[in-house]
């Protein structure tokens, strides 16, 4: 662990309404400053749900927190914006079972945080600094993590054996978080039927993009590597479930939420590669 900066919370409260990314239902989130060392946590009725791996429910295509019968879904985009905004302590009162999804990226949360402003607190921020190497995954999907003094990640994406495209992106903590947090959620064309059948993505049908077997997008991209960028965004949001930001070099190869969460558990347990 190392303490390099003081903790931050928001300067004031803020209430935001929007549609859930997957449910499409109107939901409300109220952001409240929180005391130092309290971390980021959600409140659903009287139930407090810390944003840590202990409360993760195994769900596809998003990260859901659950406690005592209450749940909050699609927290990863919000947590990625907290990372990029250097927020450590925050209470989020949620009316509904999913956070507002915006356009399927994290940038609207980032913009809200910047608009509200921040309050610097007395306690120092603690980081998890990797001292060992870690690996999760099998077959074609992996995440590798290596010791490093700063957070850095490289992600590789392709559509599988039948596709003829690949995409990669590198990102570090000194790069432009605003660009990364603009990366929207997406799907491959051969996943669309299942997504429609299961009712996912109801709140972002017009904003999300679809990639075909040659890597062509259904709508204009915000930057060429937007799909890989969104995977990095998801990874960073899920890594926040450690409870602290992590310093290390991460390599993601066709990985997603399931492997992100496995990596979080492995780091916490200290299970070396």
C-alpha positions, 0 to 999 in steps of 0.5 A: 500500500502507498498513500500518495494523495488525499481522499475526495468526495463530492462537494454537494448532493445531486439527484439524477434521473434516467433510464436503466441501461438494460431494463429501460426503466426510469430510475433515480440516483441521488449522490451524497458526499460521504465521510472519509474512509467510508468508500463508495456505497449504494443505499437501496431503501434501508439496505446499504450495499458497499461497492466491493466484490463481496456483494457481487451477484453473478450476472451476464453483460453487467455487474450487479451488487446485491444484499438482503434481497436488494440489488443495484445493477450496471455499477461498473460504468459509474465506478469507472467514472469515480476512478477517473474523477478521483472520487473515494467516498460517496453514498448513492441512494438508488430508487430502482434496481439499476443505475441510469445508463446514459448513452451506455458510456461513463461520460455523463457521470464524469460530467456530473461529478465535474459540475458538482465539484469535489471536497478534499478530505484529510485522510490519504488515499490507499492503493493496492500496489501489485507485488506479484503477477496474476492470471485468470482465464482459459481457452481464448480469454485471459487477463494478466496482471503484473507489478507496476508503479502506475495503472496501465492496461492494454486490451485486445478484442476480436470477434472470434475465429470466423471474423477478420478484424481485431482491435486493441487499445492501451490506456494509462492513468496519465492518459485522457480519462474523458476520451476513455469514458466516452466509449459506449457499450456495444454488441457483435451482430451475432449477439443481437438476437439473444440480446433482444430475446432476453430484453437486455440493453433496453435503455441504450438501443439507439446509442449503443453500436453493433459490430459485424464480422469485419469490424464495421459499426452500425453507427459512427464511432467516437474514436476508432478503438471505441469497442476496446475502450469500452472493455477497458472502461468495464475492467476499471469499473470492476477493478474498483470492487477491490475497494481501492484503486490498483496500481499494476499493468493489466493485459486483457485478451477477449475478457469481460465482466466474469474474468474482471471479477475473477481477477479482483478475487485473485488479487484480494486473495493474493493467489499468485500466477 
